[in-house]
């Protein structure tokens, strides 16, 4: 049954043809039972001319309505009112649904006037009021039916349009989500590969230089290379496993890197021969995981850039501080003692993926990032991550602003 209904919706002319055939059969039946009927070669063409336009009512609603009005008048003159009466009601309904109230109102007025004149001419005086009332009632019913179904069709069309819009918006949001995820993955891969490869290159250069004079130092450098490479491979495998199967639970996922992991990061960089000094606040444990990861990645990228461009001869300072409104991350180096003259044009920051990745990580949290050379020589990276101190507004005791915040140095 449902399949038949869907087929009828896909082929509306088939349903209209069936309705026209039914009206024609009933009208011809009335004609055969009328003892004072007209000759068949006059009646049959008039019946066909009255019902056939119904087949094309959806495609040509206005033309079909006025054809039915003319043929219906001829049909009624032969005292066979069924086909003309039914097709006129169908024409009113069609105009309301497919054309609009304005055309339908004009057509209904003309049709009602023609019907009243016909009834006054053909029907006996004592049945005028009944016939006129019944005819007008049928037209009003056809109008109301058209209004109801027209409103339903309009509602369905609007619903389909909204669903299509929602589907399009969902696809758009999905594409944006995919783009954001690709950007995040690219930043993670860059952070992992760039930092690890930089450490490996520095240690490989050191091992090559000391392999003859200090084999023990060369062995330590090779051990660091091996450890760094294995760590990078582990992180890459974990990231690729999440991409392949995000619901996989075969291996427990390690927590994301945060501020606490800065000690291990600095130790690995120091093992490369870089002189790194760290000063960080001791109240960073309650940071959001995403923000803590952002802080870690900014420090990691800044130290990686020092290894790439300033080498191990530079002295580097890392500062992670926190106040009531933000976390401030500062990484500076002296550029191996090369000072920039005061007033000289400073080189523009490099446009590599590292700086872009740091800037995107900071902007996610509504923060700011400044990267550039220092007048005294070297480079400076300063990032600000806006945040609120945990416990603010809870009624607990707040630290005195005049008391310096505790710091951890290494």
Buried (B, 14 or more C-beta within 10 A) or exposed (E): EEEEEEEEEEEEEEBBBEBBBEBBEBBBEBBEEEEEBBEEEEBBEBBBBBBBBBBBBBEEBBEBBBBBBEBBBBBBBBBBBBBBBBBBBBBBBBBBBBBEBEBBBEBBEEBBEBBBEBBEEEBEEEEEEEBBEEBBEBBBEBBEBBBEEBEEEEEEEEEEEEEEEEEEEEEEEEEEEEEEEEEBBBBBBBBBBBBBBBBBBBBBBBBEEBBEEBEEBBEBBBEBBEBBBEBBEEBBEBBEBEEEEEEEEEEEEEEEBBBEBBEEBBEBBBBBBBBBEBBBBEBBEEBEEBBBBBBBBBBBBBBBBBBBBBBBBBBBBBBBBBEEEBBBBBBBBBBBEEEBEEEEEEEEBBEEBBBBBBBBBBEBBEBEBEBEBBEBBBBBBBBBBEBEBEEEEEEEEEEEEEEEEEBEEE
